[in-house]
């Protein structure tokens, strides 16, 4: 389960960074914050 959370967090953060570069600042920031919350290193929503 922890590996799945890491993969999901990485995908969310990378998508957020790509969105920031495309000019979608709000959506990019939301994706990055959600990615950091989901990741096992952050405040995980599932524990």
C-alpha positions in Angstrom: 0.0 0.0 0.0 2.9 2.4 0.8 4.4 1.9 -2.7 1.0 2.7 -4.3 0.8 5.9 -2.2 4.3 6.9 -3.2 3.5 6.4 -6.9 0.3 8.3 -6.6 2.0 11.2 -4.8 4.8 11.4 -7.4 2.2 11.4 -10.3 0.2 14.2 -8.6 3.2 16.4 -7.9 4.7 15.9 -11.4 1.2 16.7 -12.9 1.1 19.8 -10.7 4.5 21.0 -11.9 3.5 20.5 -15.5 0.3 22.4 -14.9 2.3 25.3 -13.4 4.5 25.5 -16.5 1.4 25.5 -18.7 0.0 28.5 -16.9 -2.6 26.8 -14.8 -1.3 28.1 -11.4 -4.3 27.2 -9.2 -4.8 23.7 -10.6 -1.0 23.1 -10.4 -0.9 24.2 -6.8 -3.9 22.0 -5.8 -2.3 19.0 -7.4 1.1 19.6 -5.6 -0.6 20.1 -2.2 -2.8 16.9 -2.7 0.3 15.0 -3.8 2.2 16.0 -0.6 -0.8 15.1 1.6 -1.2 11.7 0.0 2.5 10.7 0.1 3.7 8.6 3.0 6.3 11.2 3.8 3.7 13.8 4.3 0.4 13.8 6.2 -1.2 10.7 4.7 -4.9 10.8 4.4 -5.1 7.0 4.8 -3.5 6.6 8.2 
